[in-house]
Amino acid sequence: MVAVDEIYGNGMVIQRGKPVVIKGNTDGPEHIRIDFSGQSAEFDADGKWSIELREIAYYAGPYSMVITGYENRIIIKNIYIGEVWFALGQSNMQFRLREEAEYAGLLTNYHNQNIHIFRPLPKGAPTYDYDGFGWICDTKNMCGKMSAVAYYFACALSRALHCPVGIIDCSMGSTSAACWMSRESVLHCKPAQNVRQDADNDYPPSALYDAMLEKVELCKAAGVIYYQGESDIACRCNYGSMLERLIEDWRCRQGEAIPFIEVLLPGFAYHGKRRGTEWAQIRREQIALTHRLKKVYLVNTINEGELSDIHPKRKRGIGELLARAAMESTYQHTTHFGAPEVISCEWNENSVRLGFSHSAALRTEDEEQEAVFEAAGEDKKFYDADYVIQGAEIILSCRKVAVICYVRIGYRNYCRMNIVNEYGIPLLPYSGMKEAWPG
């Protein structure tokens, strides 16, 4: 008998422009024939097998694939050639569309977007899930079962590119980045080895990689969207090194440096501490990683959070901003998704002039929002700072600090960043000191 891996099912999407990889197994010696989109392949197999067909360079479908062995035939229907993305992360990526704030309105004005989402059945791990596993196609009755972030991302991508979009959803709540790393990666990453199961993290290192990611690691995709970090507060100072190792290992297994787009953790008053800095430290690690690794991008969703709910109910803004990042980074569309980031500091005795990227003219979006600028002297006691906007620069001053040595922008668990660029993207959080800037 011939069998194929579970991802090869009705309604699947195959990545345009990349080799078509098909995997399966037999329970004994077999001669296998595969027919798909005008291509045929014949080979002998005994046990696990894998075969590559030529890439298809255009969007198309639906097709059927026929896999024939000595004793059985498998027919897979409604296969599309489109764009495939991995959606990785924890509960905010797993968060279902039917729980999202705009779901009722979406159903009222429902339009099929040709979105297909696959969720692998976890192997050797708890199979808790809202709605089961396998391929789910975008219909009015089924779309509520999809990841809300992934759904909004896929809809925006499909509208822009006029193509089917497939999402491989590997997400599970209460998981550290270490849970999504292979065993080999963990062995070469000391911080990941130190991750333990606790109230924030339900699984040991590698558990979810073994249970879900390993089953789909050879599937060709355009890139990865990643929404995770909430469970790594305990190891926040080493979060970047874990995520870097995860990305490098995942790219190695994909055989190419596919784009990797992170969601900056939105605002949340961790343990009720609005002005605490635990989540700010995770964000600093996320931002720094985009400077160390090529084709790693970040979407600034700091204003998409909720003060007292770790699971924001509005996901459309996050999903659509991820799509803007994908369109610009991967498909060469200009979308201006980049967030203004500090790129220069001119330190005077009682003021600091900050220069920002991704902007020609910063503006205040809401005068009533809280102050997000802070300054400190050598004693590192921070006070709210005053600011003046001059084009793409901001001049900070603080009457309570004689000589400014440290500056912070939105460097707290929860805040509403009220300074945006001309495209409505808020400033990235920042924490810096005078000594870090020559001159």
N, C-alpha and C positions, 0 to 999 in steps of 0.2 A: 504494500500500500504506500502511496505517496501522500505526504501532507505538506502544507506550507505554514510559515509562521503566521501568528494571529493578525498581524497588521495587513496581510493580504486578504482583504475582504471587500464585499460589495460597498460601493460608494467611496473607495479610496482615492486619494490624489497622489500623483507622481510628479516629482519636481521636473519642470521644464529645463532642458539644456544640460542635464546631467545623466550619467549612465543609469539605466533602470536595473536596480539590484533586486533579485528575487531569491529568497532563502526558504529552506524547508528541511524535511528529513524523510527517511524511508525506514521501514521495519525489516529490510533485507535488501539484497541486490535488486536494482531496478534500472530500466532504461526509460528515461524521461524525455518527453517532448513538450516544449512550451511554444505557444503561438500567441502573438500579441502585436497589434498595430502593424500588420504586414511583415513582421519579423518572426523567424522560427529558430529554435535552438534544440538540439538533441544531445544528450550526454548520459553516461552511466553514473549511478550513485549507489552508495551503500551506507546508510546512516545520514548524518548531516550533510547538506549540500547548499551551494550558493552559485548563482550564475548572473552574469551581467549581459544585458541587451544594450543596443545602441541608444544614445540619448535621442529625445524627440525635441526639436528646437522651437516648437510652436505650441500655443495653448489649444487644446482640443478635447474632444470627448462628447458623449460617453463611449468608451470602448469596452470590450470584453477580453479576458485573458483565459486561455484554455491550457490546463496542465494535465498531461496524460501519462499514466504509468501502465504497467502490465494489467492491473486489476481494477483500477479506478480512474476517474476523470474529475478534475476540479474546474468549475467554471466560475470566474469572478466577473461580476457585471458592474456597470455604471462606474467605470474607471475614468478619471479625468486627468489631463495634463495641465498643471497649473503651478502655483507657488506654494511651497511647503515650508512651514516654520515650526520649530520646537518651542513650546511654552513650558518653561521650567519654574519651579518655585514652591512656596508653601501655601498657606490657607488663602491669602489674598489673590493668588493666581487660581486656586481651586474654586474660589467663590463663584457660585452659580448665577447665571443670568436671571433666573426667576426670583432671586433674592435682591436683585439690584434695584435702585430707586426708580429707574425709568422703564422698568419691564412692562408695566401695565400700558403705558403709552406706546411702547414699541409694538405690543401685540395689536393695539387698535389700528396702527398704521403699518402692519407687517408687510414686508416685501422680502421674498426669498433672495438671498445674496449669493447663493451657490457656495456656501461655507460647509466644510466637512471637518469634523474634529474626531480624532482617535485617542482613546485612553487605554493603555495596556493594562491587562489584568495583573495586579502585583503577584509576583512569584515568591513564595516563602516568606510573606509578610502579611500583616492584617489587611483584609480586603475591604475595609470600610470605605464606602463611597456612596454618594447620594443616589446615583442612577445607573450603576452598572458600567460595563466596559465595551470596547470595540468602537466601530465607526458610527458616528451620529451625524446625520445630514440636516441641513438647515431647513426645517419645516416649522410651521406655526406651533405644532404640538411638541416638537423636539428641541427647539432652540433654547428653551429654558433650562435644559440639562447641561448646556455648554458653559465653560469658563467665561465669565462676563468680560474680563479684560481681553482674553483671546478672541472672543466673539467681536467686540468692537474693533479690535486691531484688524481682524480678518475682513470685516465688512469694509472698513476704510481702504484697505489694500485692494480688495476686489473691485471697488468702485473706481479707484485710480488706475488700475492696470487692466480692467475689463477681463478678468480671468477668474477661474475657480481658485479657491485658497484652501489648503489643507493644514490643519494644526495637529501636531502630535503633543498631546497634553500629558506631561509628566509632572504632576504637582501633588503635594500632600501636606496637610496642615501640620504645624508643630515640628518642622524639620530644619536642622542646621544645614549649612552649605556642605559640611562634612558628610551628611547622609547621602548627598548626590555625587560624591566622589568615588571613583573606583578604588578597589583595595590597593592597587599599585600607587595611586596618587596619595592615599592616606599614609602609606609607608614612607613617602618622601616629603611629608608635611607634618611637622611636629605639632603645630596648633590643632590640626584635624585629629591627631591621635589623642589629644587631651579633651576632646569633646565628649561629654557624658550625657546619658539620658537624664532628664530632669523635668521640672514643671514647664519649661519652655520648649523642650525637645523630646519627642516621644520615641526616637529611634537612635541606634548606635551608628557610628561612621560606616559608610558604604551600604547601609541597609536598603535605601531606596534606589541606589544605583543598581544593586544586585536584583532588586525586585522589579524595577520598571525600565530604567534607562538602558541596561545591557541588552534588553530584548529589541530595542529599536536603534541601537547605535550605528548600524550600517545604513540606515535609511538616509538617502540623500536629501538635503534641505538647503534652503536659501540662507537661513540664519536661525538665531535663538533670541527669544525675548525672555527676560529673567526678572522675577519679582520675589525676592527673598531677603532675609536679613533679620527679621523680627526675633527669630529664635537664637541669634548669635550674640546677644547682648553680653553674655558672660565672657566671650572671647573677642569683644569688639575691637580691641587694639590689634588683633591678628586676623581680623576678618578679610582684609585685602589679600593677604598671602594665601589664605585658603581659597578664595574665589579665583585668584590668579592661577593656582594649581589646577582647579577644576576646569577653567577655560582652556588651558594649554592641553590638558589630558583629553578633553572632549574634542578639541580640534584635531588632535593627533589621530583619534579614532575615526573622525570624519574624513581624514585624509587631506584637509585643507583648512585654512584660517577663515572659517565662516564668520560673518558679523555676529556680534554678541551685544545686545542692547539691554542695559540694566534700567530698572525702575528705582529712582532715588526714593528712599523711604519717606512717605508722606508724614505730616505732622501727627503726633500722638503724645498725650501726657502720660508717659510711661510711669506706672505706679503712682499716678496722680501728680507727678512732678512736671508741670508745664515748662519751667525754666531749667530743668535738669539737662544734662548733656550726654546721656547714654546713647540716644539715637543720633545725636549730632556727631558722635565719634564714628558710628557706623557709616553715616553719610560721608564723612571725611575720607574714610577708606574707599568707599565707592567712587568718589570723585578722583582720588589719587590713582586708582587703577586705570582710568581712561587715559592717563598720561604715560603709564608704563607699558601698556599693551596696544598694539595696532588693532584697528577695526573693533575696538570696544567703545561703545557709546553709552550715553546716559541721558535719560529724560527727566527733567526737573518737575516732579509732581509734589513738591513740598506743600503746596496749597490745596492739594486734593484730600488731605487727611481730615479726621474728626477728633476733636479734643479728647473725648472719653471713650471712643470706640476704635479698637485696633483694626477693625474691618470696615473701612469706609464703604458706605452703601452706593456711592456714585463712582462707577468705573468707566463711564464713557470717556471722560477726559483723559484718563490714563491710557486706555486702549488706543484712542485716536492719536495721542501724542507719540506713542510707540510706533504707530503706522507712519507718522510724519518722519520719524527718525529712520525707519526702514526705507521709505521712499527716497530720502536724500542720501543715505549712506550706501544703499545697495542698488537702487534703480536710477540714480542720477537725476532725480527730480528736485528742484529747489523748493524747500518747505520751511526753512528758517526755524528748525526745531531747537537749535542750540541755545543754551541758557547763558546769560551774561555772567562771566567769571572774572575774578580779579586777575589781571595780568601785569599790573604795575602798581607800585606804592612809592609815593614821595613823602618822606617823613620830615615834618617840621616840628618845632618844639611843642606847640599846642594844637597842631592840626595834622591831618594825613590826607593826601590826595590819592584816591584810588582810581585806576583805569580799568575798564572792562572790555572783554571781547564780546562778539556777537551783538553789537549794538552801535548805532550811530547817535541815538537820542534816547536816553533813559527818561522815565517819567514816573510820577507817583500815581498809582492806580486808585487809591482810596485814602484820603487824608485822615479818616477816622481809625484806620488800622493801627495796631500797636507799633511801637518803635522796635526795630530789629537790629540797630547798630549799637555796639558797645565798645568802650575804650578802657584801657587800664594802664597804670604806670608800672614801675618796677615791682611794686608789691602785688601785682596780678589781681587787684581788686577791681572788678569790672563795674562800670556805670553806664547808663544809657547815654548815647552820644547824639548830638545834633548833626544834621547833614544839609548840604546844599548840592543840588544836581547841576552840573555844567556839561551838557552834551552827553558823552559816554563816560564822564568822570563824576565822582562824588567826593566832596570835601567834608571830612569828619572833624568835629571839634567837641570838646567836653570840658565844661567849666570846673568839674570836680577833679580833673587830672591835669597836673601842671605840665608834665612831659609824657606824651603818649608813647608807650612802648609796645602795646598789644592792641589788636583790633579784632573784633568778631562781628559777623553778619549772620543773623538768623541761626546762631550756633546754640540751639536749645532743642529740647524734645519736640515742642509744639510752638509754632508761630505762624502768622499769616504774613508772607513776604509781600509788602505793598509796593515795592519798586520793580518795574517791569521794563522790557525793551519795547521797541516799536511794534513788535509782533505779539506782545502780550505774555512773553515768557518771563517769569520772575528770576531775580538774582539767585545764583547758586550760593548756598551757605559757605562761609569762609571763616577761617581762624588763622591769624598770622602774627608774627612778631617782627620788630624793627631789624633785628640781627639777620633775619633771613633775606633781606633785600640789600644788596650791595649799594653803597652810596647813600 
